[in-house]
Amino acid sequence: MPPRKKRPAEPEIPDVSNGYDELNLGRLALISAQKTVPTTLRRWQKNVITPDGRPVIITCAAVDGQVVPHGLDNDFMVGLLNLCFEAGLPDGPFSVSAYGLLKASGFPDTLQYYQALEESLVRLNKAQYTIDEGWFTQGTQRWTTQSFAQISYLAYTRAKGGIQGTNLLTVQLAPPIMESLRAGYIKPLDLNFYRSLSQPLVRAVYRQLDAMHFDEESSDGLVKELVLPLMAWGNRIGIVSERPDNVERTLKPAHRELLERGYIAQVNITGKGKDKTVHYVFGPPAQPEFPGLSLLLTERGVKSGVAVRLSTVFPERIEEATRRFDHYVRSAQRPIGNPGGLLVSMIQRPEDFADLPGYIPVDRTTERRKTRKKSDSEDQAEAARVEERDAAHLAALTGQELMDWVYRQLGLLGIMKHLTPAEKTLLSDALTAGSLDGRMLVKEATRSLAAGQVAVREMLDELRQHLNHVNP
């Protein structure tokens, strides 16, 4: 096996600003915000209030030898949610390298974080949650009772010292989570800001506040302030203490950092003892990074606060989504009840609106030619330069970055879902050892997919034969 290429301590994270959060997970805070919890904490029960004011009882129970999910588990779960989107919200498990999950979660490539990763995955797979009429089902628009582990399936290989970067992880998120993601019960999450926060507690408080910040009933889609009972708020985010002064002290670093960063403008704790309340005033909405894109959304009924967030997180999707929206409105047989909500869905889940009857996507090459008045030869030269640049970038990929690219491409092509966990392990070993050319494998998979299902099956048979030959 060739020597492993040394990677930088803090690898670049692709698409760092594009992210989602599932709204139930964001609002219910199933993972304790505390960095550590007592070694005896294997079960908790808490009461929370839904956005419409209904009380909900949530129970978490860990197995013997484990504690409840906490701390960095929040970050790994956010990473998994967004990797699941990148994999196309598959019907079954999806695979990623341990290194890829570290990158998606915003952590450096060190032994410490690989150990934390393995411990976190086990906790998220073993801890069982019961939510009593507090899980919102987007399709039926009803509050339901659910019982699940956040990771319903987990398989991975490990070296003697634990998980390493090249180890392949195969996970499946709980069915209720997947149903919510597919139904679009999500909100944009600024991963760039989230990952820049200093510690698990601050990130967890931000994630909770940001989920509660969004409110479709308010004038601009964002609530201006929140008033919460201090002890209930501490209990909600998993602070293990019955003393108000301890809860207040624990929250202080998060309050200080979020104030300094301008996410909240004010935070005041008033009252005495267990009757204390915490009052958050959110900072002013961020100025649009792309005001023209934000205006396209508000003109079509998207509330201003949501428009700013969507145009910042998904700027490349806005113009195409508005064109599809306009076509849909023109061809609709009846008035659209919530046009702003429809456009938000088109931006967050473009694949659901890929085949609108009668819609012809804009040819971007033609559009550029018209707006910039380029000649055909200039367009061809630009296309050749882009193709050459992309080919050079791909040729430069080595080691773990190349493996991550191969896994991602095979996942998007639908190849990974046909492989068993054992076959995925053999594939990882073959790519690591260099007995299989990942670039050629992706090319062959692409050709096979274009040729039809028979060709895909033949390609998979050849791949399995190769894997079994090099790993008898």
Helices and strands as residue ranges (DSSP letters): E 20-22, H 23-28, E 43-49, E 55-61, H 73-86, E 94-97, H 98-105, H 111-126, E 128-137, E 142-148, E 151-156, E 168-173, H 175-183, E 186-188, H 191-196, H 200-213, E 225-229, H 230-236, H 244-260, E 264-270, G 273-275, E 277-282, H 291-298, H 304-313, G 315-317, H 318-331, H 339-348, G 350-353, H 364-372, H 376-396, H 399-412, G 416-418, H 421-433, H 438-451, H 453-470
